[in-house]
């Protein structure tokens, strides 16, 4: 069992980019008062991916120390749209889209944090009620220069790209969330730094003690770029054990230690050991296998993780087609329809992209024709890990 000081040291360092105000937060953590830890996520897509797990794992670390987790689902802010990490204007989503996207958000977050011991809010509860007068008073706290001097906004301003007033107001909404839940600490990615700092300023305005801040690094996806649902390079918490395991096995070797550090809770002394062995020339495949097994265990089970490890070795190390290959009956046998209907791709758009990149084989032959008709009893393979028998 780790001593309290060791826990505090790790909670403020592992998966952490910056802490504001670190001395103040350390003092609070050594005290007896339960802190309120806030994280808000906008349901701009139906799935949470492993990049989202970094702040959620940090919440779990605090929860295990006895603190109170406040999880905010941004059903209102999701409609407005946050452009903190965007180089162009994020379009507004309809309330219907947001409602559809958030259906399984609680269930997905519950894979990491204990929702029974947490407080869960939808921020439309208070943001919908604000009047022009109240928004005006909040906006008066800040200058326009503060908002437009942010790096991505300043770049767009210089390039003459459109910046909507709606975007300028977004940080006010996130900051007001902190006021409404009386947050002691807010957790979020480095791209959220400005929005979270806005919360500190607004809390002072409402005569609350300003929240401390923990920002986490952003993780790279399967293509080495920032993991993002819009980029299609994600490993989702809802992925099947097979797809999750296979995606991790396709990971770039230079991300192995980073994934262990940010996305798991394998002891850091063990992670450092892996790092040294890799530096000495050990086979990265072996460590990716352990990483894949660990992550599948986290989101499914130890039994499923071992099953997928055995499957991967049998299929890809021995070049075998799996004996338990899934069967799929299509409506029209068009290859794009099969990829979408079977769940091998999340959309027809993704299906077209995978096909054009040569990522689909039928009976061992690469298929790029978007109008290709798959014959019955064919074996369809997406990437290196996913097989279907078409019946």
N, C-alpha and C positions, 0 to 999 in steps of 0.2 A: 504494500500500500504506500503510495507516494505521500510524503509529508506536505503540509499545506503550502509551505514556501516553494517547494518544487513545483507544485501544481500551478501556483501563481506565476512563476517564472515561465513555465511552458505555455500557459494560457495566453500570455502576453507576447509570445515570441513565435510559436509554431503557426504557420499560415497567417502571419501578421506582417503587414507592410509598414504601418504607422499607428501609434497610439497617442491620442490627445484627450486629456492631459494625463500622461503616464503616471506621474507621482501621485496625483489625486486619485487615480483609479487603483493604484497599488495600495494606497492607504485604505480605501473603501473595501478592497478585497480582504485585507487583514482584519477588518472589523466584523461585527456580528450581523449588521443589517443586510437583509436580502435585497439585492439590486434587481432592477427591472431592465432586462436586455431586449432591445428592439431590433427587428429586421422586417423590412417591407419588401415584397416582391410583386411586381405587376404581371398579371397573367396575359402577356402579349403573345404567348404560344401555349399549346395544351400541355407541354411536357417540361418538367424541370430537368436540367442536365447536370452533369458532374461539376460544372463550373459553379452552379448554384449551391452545390453541397458544401463548398468551402465555408461560407458564413453560417450555414446551417450546422455544420460540425462544430464551429466555434460556439454557437448557441448551446449545443449539447454539452460541450466542455463546461460552460457556466452552469448549465442545468444540473450536471453531476456534482457541482460544488454547492448545490442547494439554492441557486438564484432563480428568479422568475423570468420565464421566456414570454415575450410578447411578439407574436407573429401576425403581421399585417398583410392581408391580401389586397392589393391595390385595384379593386374593381372600379374605382373612380379615376385614380391617377393613370390606370392602364388605358382608359379611353382618351385622356388628354395626351399622353405620350411623353416619355423622358428622352431627350436627345443628348444626354451627358456623354455618351460614347459614340455618337453619330456625326458623320461629316456632312450630312444632309438632313433636311427636315423629316422627322418621323411622322407619317400620316396618322390622323386620328382614327381610332378603331371604333366600331359601333358597339353600343352596350350589349347587343346580341352576340357579337364576336367574343367579347370579354366574358360574358356569361357562359358561353360554350367552352372557352379555354380554361376557366377556373374550376370546372366540374370536379376534377380529381386532384386539385392542388393540395388540399389538406391531407389527402391520403398519401400523396407523394412526399410531402414534408414530414409526415408521420413515420416514414421509413428511417428518419434520422433523429428527430426530436420527439419527446414524449408529449403528445398533444393533450393528454389527460391532465398533465401538470402545467400546461401552458395556457396563456390567454390568446385567443384568436379573434381578430377583428377584420371587418371589411371597411375600408376607409370612406366609402360612400355614406356611411352612417353619420359622419359629421361634415364631410366636405360638401355634400349636397345641400346642407342647411345654411351655408354661408351666404350672406347678403353682399351686395356691392359695397355697402358701407364698411363691413368687416374686412373684405378683401382689400379695399382701399387703404384701410388702416395698416394692414399687414404689409402691403406694398410700400407704404411710406417709410417703413423701417430701413429699406435698402435703396441704394442708388442704381440707376440703370447701368452705370459704368461697371459696377461690381458684377453684374450679370453678364454683360457682353464682353468683359475682359477675359473670360474663361478661354482656354486655348482653342477648343474646337469651334466655339462661337466666334471668337476673334478671327479665326482663319476664314470662316464662311463670310463674315462681314467684310474682310479685306478682299475676298474673291467676288463680292457682289451677289452672293447667294441669298435667297430669301430666308429671313429669320422671323417667324411668327411671334406675335405678342403672347400667344398661348405658351410657347416654349419658355419664355421669360418667367411666366407665372408658376411653372411646374415646381421649382424648388420651394416656393412658398407652401405648396400643398404637402410636400414631404416633410417640411419643417413643422407644419401644423400638426401632422400625425404625432410627432414627438411630444408636442404640447398636450394633445388629447390623451395620450397613454402615460404621460408623466415619466418619460424614458430617462433612465440613469445612464445607460450606455447604448449607443447605436452601432451596429455592425453592418459593414457593406464593402463592396469592391472599391478599388482605388478610383474608378470612374465616378463613384458616388460622393467623392470627398466634398465637393462644393455644396451639394444638396444636404449632406449631413451637417456641415458647418452652419448652414442656414438654420437648421433645427436648434443649434446652440443659441444663436442670436434671437430667434423667436421665443425660446423658453425664457430668456432674460426679460424680453418685452412683456411676457405674461407672468412675471414674478416667480419663475421657477428656476431652480439651480440648473445650469446648462449641462447637458449630457456629455459624458466622455465619448470618445470615438475610437473604434478599432476598424482600420481598413485592411482588407485582405488582397493579395495579388490576384490577378486574373489568370486563368489557366489556358494553355494552348489546346486546341482541338486536334483532331486526327490528321489535319493537313499542316499542323505547326503554326497556324494562325489562331487568333483569339477564338475560343470556343463560343459559338453563337448559333442559335436556332436558325437565324436568317441565312447563315453561311452553310448550314447542313453538315457541319463537321463535329456534331455532338455525340456524346455517349449519354443517353437519357436514363433517368431512374426507372422509367417504365420499360426499357428494353428487356427482351427475353434474356434468360441466362446465356443462351447460345450466342445471341447477337452481341451482348455485353462482353462476353469473354473474347469473342473473335475480334471485336473492335479494338480491345486493349492489346491484343497480340499484334495488331497492325500498327501500333503506336511507334513513333520515331524513337530510336534508342536514347537520344539525349534527354527525353522527357521522363524516363523511368523513375529516377530519384525524386524529381519534382512531383510526380503523381503520388508516389509513396508518402511524401512529406505533406502535401496539401489535401489529398483526397482520402487518406486512410488515417488510422490511429495506431498503426504499427509503431512500436517503440522507436524513438529517434536513434537510440544507440544501435539498433538493428539496421535502420535505414543508412546510418553512417558506415556500417560494416558493408552493406551492399554497394555503397558508393565506392569504397576503397577497392573492393573486388572487381568492380567494373573498370576502374582506372588501371588495374593490373592486367586487364585483358580477358576477364571472364566473359562467357557467352551471354549477351544481353537477353537472348531468348529465354533462358532459364529464369531470369529475374522478372521478365514480363509475364511468364507463366505464374509466378508467385503473386504478382500484382493483380493479374486477372482473377486469380482464385480468391484473393482477399476481397476485391471489390464485389464480385458475384456473391460471396458469402454475406457481405454487408447488406445487399439489397434483395437477396433471395434466401439462400441457405447454404450451409456447409456441404450438404449432400448434393445440391445442384451444382455447386462450384467444382466438386470432385468429379461429378459426371461430365461436366463440360471440359475439364482438363483431360480426362480419359478420351473423350470424343475428339478433342483437338489433336492429341498425340496420334490416335488411330487414323484420323482423316488426313492430317497434313504432314506428319512425320513419316507415315508409312504409305502416304499417297493413296488412301482408300476412300471410296465413296461410302458414307455412313450406312449401316444396315437398317437404322431406324428412321430413314429419310421420310419426311412428311409428304403426304399426298394432298394435292389441291385440284379442285374441279373449277374451271373457269366458266364465266358466262359467255365470253366471245372468243377466248384464246388469243386475243391480241396481247403482245408481250408487255405493253405498258399497262394494260388493265390487270394482267396477272401480277405484275410487280406491286401495283397499288392495292389490289383486292386482297392479296395474300399477306400484306403487311411488310413485305421486304423493303418497300419504300413507303415513306409517309405521305407522298403525294405523286401525282402524275408528272409534275414538274421535276421532282427528284428522280423519277424513273427515267425521264428523257435525258437528264444529266448523266446518270450512271451508264446508260446505254451509249451515249456519245463518247464517254471516256473509256469504253471498252471493258466495263466492269461486269458484263453479263455474258454467260456462256449457255448454250443449249447443246446438250450432248457433246460437251467438250469444245465446241466451236464458238469463238467470239461473235456476238450478234450486235450490230449497231443500227440496223434497220428499224426505225420507229414503228413501221407498219407490219413487222414480222408476226406471222401466225404460228403459234407453237402447236405442234402435233401432239396428240394423246400419247402417253407413255414416254414422253421425253423427260430428260433430267435437266432442269433449269438450275443454274448456279449463279448466285450474285456474290461477287468478290471471292474471297477464299474460304468463307465460312458458312454460307447459307445455301442449302439445297432444297429443291422441291421436285417431286415427281408429279407431272401433270397428267391427270386421269380424265 
